[in-house]
């Protein structure tokens, strides 16, 4: 609901829905300074602009025998500013046993960042090169970052909200109006008859399953200390959660939400997934949700995941064509089942 001064109750601290992005010291882009301050950042802990549009290598120098390479990340540990670059050894000392493929701006793949540097190339994104991403075509990720291509977003394990640069922030609570997203052109839902979900802060619905995870900041910081002050990042956690997905047609994406929850999406990898694939990904999400809420020993044995406190799940469902009630009856059933449900 709107407050009398035009603020929207769906954003933290009833901040206005203006999209004037700032990059905070944890590496996350927030839609405004108001939201960043609400989440505990001081004025000196954020700068105006999206994190992905900054160049940390222009202000952070590496030792003489090393080169600065961009390494975008969002940190869950908060002992220090989340470093957005890494210093890589000069050519000649690459480990031939390391295979962490990266794609350069010419569309050529290299077996590691070191090998890319050795070839004198510039990093485009991490992972194998994809033909579909040869030409820049900006997309907005669920995390509020503008990416040059879908491949750049996927290399961060971020799913795409809509095409074009980010220019709005959606509701967070699920109860606020979507006026800020009114100018966004959303893609069609990928699976016919899917009842989609809209991730917090996003504008467009997606046919996927979602976990919203509460986590312990102090524990994340402790893990960082025990690991020689290495950062604990959102991507690290998502990579571990991928180990628990056993259906090859499903993959894991995610981001840190505006209100500091870890949002995890388990989504089909096909462009036009079948209802069966959507339901299979939903079952995988339910499995991970149960592991978190029951503090499964197999899950908490992975150190960062033991900082998870609880998980709340939302899954996309498929409308049954054979047994769809008439619209008035359907509405009555929904209202009776969940009076506060937001119909998407």
C-alpha positions, 0 to 999 in steps of 0.5 A, a space after each residue: 500500500 502507498 503511504 501519504 508521502 508516495 512511499 511504497 510499503 513493499 520496500 524496506 523502511 518505506 523507501 520510495 520506488 525510485 530507481 537511482 542505484 547505488 553500489 554497496 561495500 558488499 558488492 550488491 546494487 541497491 535501488 537507492 541510497 535510502 534502501 542501502 542506508 535502511 540495510 545498515 550501510 553508512 554513507 561512505 559504504 556505497 557509491 552511486 551507480 550499479 556495481 557492474 558498471 564500475 571498474 575496480 581495477 582503475 583504483 586498486 593496484 596489484 603488485 608489480 608482477 601481477 595483473 588486476 582482473 575483474 571478479 564481481 561478487 556479492 559477499 555474505 561475510 562482512 569483515 571487510 569490503 567485498 573485493 571486486 577484483 583478483 590479482 593474477 600472476 604474470 604469464 608464464 606461471 599458469 597451472 596446467 591442471 586448473 580448468 576454470 574456463 573463461 570467455 574473452 571478448 573475442 569469443 574464445 575460451 581459455 582454461 583459466 584466467 591465468 591462461 587468458 592473461 597469458 594470451 593477452 586477452 580481455 575477460 568477457 565472462 566466466 564459463 564456456 563461450 556461447 554463440 548466442 552471446 557474441 553480440 552484446 544484448 543487455 539484460 536486467 538480472 533479478 539482482 538489479 544488475 545490468 549485464 551485457 548478455 545473458 551469458 554474463 548474468 548466468 556466469 554470476 548464477 543470476 537469472 534474467 528478469 527482462 531484456 534491456 538495462 535495469 530501470 525499476 525495482 519490483 515489490 519485496 513484500 509481495 503486497 505492494 503495487 507494481 507501479 514502478 514496473 509499469 514501463 517494463 516489458 516482460 517476456 512471455 512465461 516460458 511454459 503455457 498454463 504455468 502459474 508463475 512466481 515473481 522473485 522479490 525485487 523483480 518485475 517479471 514472473 518466472 516459471 520456477 521454484 524459489 527458496 527465501 533463506 534466512 541466514 546468520 551473519 555472525 556465522 558467515 563472518 566466523 567462517 570467513 575468519 577460519 578460512 584466512 579471511 576469504 570472502 563467503 560469496 553468494 556464488 559460493 553458496 549457490 555452487 554448493 547447493 547445485 550439488 543437491 540438485 539431481 535432475 539435469 534439466 534443472 539448475 540453480 540461480 540466486 541473489 541476495 535480496 534487497 532485505 538481505 534474504 538469500 533468494 534461490 531459484 531452481 529453474 528448468 534450463 530449457 527455453 521452453 520447458 515442459 510441465 513435467 520439467 517445471 514440476 521436477 524442479 519444484 520437487 528438487 526445491 522442496 527437497 532442498 527446503 526440507 534439508 534446510 528447515 530440518 538442519 540436515 547433517 548432509 547439508 550443514 556439513 558444507 560449512 557456509 550452509 550451516 549458517 542457514 536458519 530457515 527457508 520458505 518455499 514458493 513453487 510454480 504450478 501447472 494449471 490442469 486443463 481438464 479440471 479448471 473450474 469456472 473463473 468465479 469458482 476458481 477465485 472463490 477457492 483461492 480466496 478461501 484457501 489464502 485470503 492474502 494471496 497475491 494473484 499473479 
